[in-house]
Amino acid sequence: MIAKIWKKILLLILIIACLFNVINKIVHKASMKEEVSASAEYVQKKLESENNNN
């Protein structure tokens, strides 16, 4: 009897933890503008380093 109650409680805690994790990732997601600018900077640096090597 007690084992079934603990199993339900732990399952509920697991579900809450998963929902908290998903919501936290959605809230703190980087914006598209930041992602694009970071990619553009990376490509620019890569092209400059290749031009300097030639």
C-alpha positions in Angstrom: 0.0 0.0 0.0 2.7 2.5 1.0 4.8 1.5 -2.0 2.0 2.4 -4.4 1.6 5.8 -2.8 5.3 6.5 -3.0 5.4 5.4 -6.6 2.6 7.8 -7.5 4.3 10.6 -5.5 7.7 10.0 -7.2 6.0 9.9 -10.7 4.2 13.2 -10.0 7.6 14.8 -8.9 9.2 13.4 -12.1 6.5 14.9 -14.3 6.7 18.3 -12.6 10.5 18.3 -13.0 10.2 17.5 -16.7 7.6 20.3 -17.2 9.8 22.7 -15.3 12.8 21.8 -17.4 10.9 22.3 -20.7 9.3 25.6 -19.6 12.7 26.9 -18.4 14.3 26.1 -21.8 11.5 27.9 -23.6 11.8 31.0 -21.5 15.5 31.3 -21.7 15.8 30.5 -25.4 18.2 32.7 -27.4 16.6 34.9 -29.9 16.8 34.3 -33.6 18.7 37.6 -34.1 21.4 36.5 -31.7 21.7 33.1 -33.4 22.1 34.7 -36.8 24.6 37.3 -35.7 26.7 34.7 -34.0 26.7 32.5 -37.1 27.6 35.5 -39.3 30.5 36.4 -37.0 31.8 32.8 -37.1 31.6 32.6 -40.9 33.3 36.0 -41.2 36.2 34.9 -38.9 36.5 31.6 -40.8 36.8 33.4 -44.2 39.3 35.9 -42.8 41.5 33.1 -41.4 41.4 31.2 -44.7 42.3 34.4 -46.6 45.3 35.0 -44.3 46.6 31.5 -44.8 46.6 31.8 -48.6 
